Amino acid sequence: MQWVKRDAAAGELETALQECQREAWREAQWRAWAYQPMFPFVHQDALGRRYVAWPGSLFADPFGSQFFEESRLMHFCMRAKGWELEPAGKN
């Protein structure tokens, strides 16, 4: 897959990718640490066994990983700038 924009100037892709990756990383870092409690939760399963889960973990949020969030934010930014992902041509 590659990012394509019909009216893009030379070098515009690299600039847009760097901007979007930087902004996505910054936002994902902020969300990962600023909005989470610092302590884990103790839960019990149906059999009464206890286990520990962090807020935003896979037990609480299917999109809790900051890496997944960063990827989604970067793709959103690129699409907002007019870029689209298309299959790469065969060489």
Beta strands, then each sheet from edge to edge (+ up, - down):
strand 1: 2-4
strand 2: 41-44
strand 3: 50-53
strand 4: 84-86
sheet 1: 1+ 4-
sheet 2: 2+ 3-
end
